[in-house]
Structures are given as C-alpha cells and as structure tokens.
Amino acid sequence: MLIAGSEAAVRGGVGLARVLHFSPVLIGLLVIASAISAPELFVALRAATAGAPDIALGDIVGGNIFMLLFALGLGALIRPLASPPKVVLRDGGAMLAAALLVAFFALKGDFTRRDGLFLFLGFVVYLVVTFFSDWRRSADHSVASSRALARSQNEPLPVVGGLFLLLLGLICLVLGAVFTVDGSVALARELHVQQAFVGLTIIAFGTSLPKLIAALVAAIRGHTDVAVGLLIGAVVFNLLGVLGITAMVAPLAVSRMLASADVYVMVGASAALLPLLAMRWRLSRPRGALLALSYVCYVAFLVWRQGLLPLSLLGIG
C-alpha cells in the first residue's frame, strides 16, 4: 500500500501540477520528490505518534544507508553512473551537512520540536537553492526537470482524475503506514528483536523501494545522472524534511544503539560516497560493487548485533 500510494500520489500530483502550469523544475522538485519520499514521512509520523521512535528513526537512518550504499551500488553495477559536479557539490554537500546535523542532534539523546523546526528550515533553504539554481536549466542539466519530463510524457490527466489519484494515494499511504508500524511492533515483540532492527532493515527496504526502482529504471535507460541526483536528493529529503516534520509533530527519543552506531554509519556512508562520485565524476562498476558489498556487511553487522548471527558461523571465536 505504501508503494502503490506513492505511485498514485506521484501520478495525481503531476497531473494537477500540469493543469496548474507548474514549471518542470517545480514538478520534479516538489511534487515528484515529495511523493516518492511520502512512505518514509507517513511511517515516521505514525511511529512517532504511536510511541515507537526507534521504528521512525530506524526507517529514516536505515533507508538512507540502503540508498547510499546498496541502491547506488546496484545502479552502478548495471551501468556506470554519471555524477555531475553540481549534483555532487550542491546536493552531496547538502546531504553530508544534513547527516552531520542529524548526528549532532542524536548525540544529545532526542529530537525536540525546536530541532525539528531547525531541520525543516534547512529543508526549505535546500529547496530554494535548488529551485533557483535549476529553474532556467533544461532537462539535460536538471535532475528535477528530467524527472518531470519523464513523468509528463503521457496524456495529461483531467482535474478530477488527478484529484482522485492524489486522494487515493494519500489514503493508501495513511493505511499502509498504520499497517506497517503496527505490524512491525507486533513482529518485533513476537520475534524478540528490537524495534530499531525491524526499522533499519525490513521497513527501510520497503519504504526505499520506490526510489530503488526509479533509480534502476533511470540507470537502465541511460539517465544515470538522474539516478544519482534522485537518490542523494531523497536522502536530503529524509534527513531534513521527513525527520524535521516528524520531530515537530512528536519529539523523538534516540536510543543509545542508534546514536552510537547506525547514525555514524550513515554519516560515514555520506562522507565516503562524495569522493567516489567525484573520481572522474562517475561511479564506476568496481566502486559500485564496493558500495553494495559494504551494505551487505552492514546488514550482517545488524543481524550479529541482534544476536541472530553467532560469531562461530563467521569463523570467529
């Protein structure tokens, strides 16, 4: 329901934006990017208001690690990914700054409403900078415009059709978030695992799936710079937009486990990715394989930390 709701919201939102004569950069930056990040937002809001902050933070942190390591790595294995300097420096710089800011807030043990407001204001600044640096650029030089063009090639929807799809998408997102969070709490309880583990793995994969599919399709079609910009932009949306809105609605406590390990893995992945993208401004297959393997190692670490992978199976001890 989360995936279907995201897709319906994208289609309905793009249809309405075209009727309202939004520019391609606005459609790509606001409508499409917001809709594909909607699963994380709705799950985080549901988890925070249901008293399950580890699921909310685990989904955001785990999803970002998944996109930076596995999704980008898999995309590069399919086809080396072009990484334009603007995407690496502007979007990648915003991503690293946001990751460091989130790590700083996590160190003190919680995200207050003031912290959430600060993150959200950073999100607004990022949107404004992106808009004014892209609004006169063609689809060949703007990730947001490229996404809008790809989504606007079909016949335009009537207003009623756009509204229906948008409403249907929102309903699916709300219900999907409720089922996901409630099911995850029950799953963690029945399997005697921590909620953060479920958030970092199963939920993070599910909510990140729309971005993974979009990035892989872009890579297969040869729009490799779109794949890189889409995934890095989604990470910025999660850290500043999703986490900021969620903390403003319901302050989040940060568990010691997330604050002491997983947040730093996310920061490390963000920092390590930028020089890899800057090498000849492309992510080659060997570097993509390194990223994907790093994610496999991270998941193995999560399973071991949870006590589900004895060291004897790895030949240790």
Buried (B, 14 or more C-beta within 10 A) or exposed (E): BBBBBBBBBBBBBBBBBBBEEBBBBBBBBBBBBBBBBBBBBBBBBBBBEBEBBBBBBBBBBBBBBBBBBBBBBBBBBBBBBBBBEBBBEBBBEBBBBBBEBBBEBBEEEBBBEEBBBBBBEBBEEBBEEBBEEBBEBEBEEBBBBBBBBBBBEEEEBEEEBBBBBBEBBBBBBBBBBBEBBBEBBEBBEEEEBBBBBBBBBBBBBBBBBBBBBBBBBBBEEEBBBBBBBBBBBBBBBBBBBBBBBBBBBBBBEBBEBBBEBBBBBBBBBBBBBBEBBBEEBBBBBEBBBBBBEBBEEBBEBBBBBBEEBEEEEEEEE
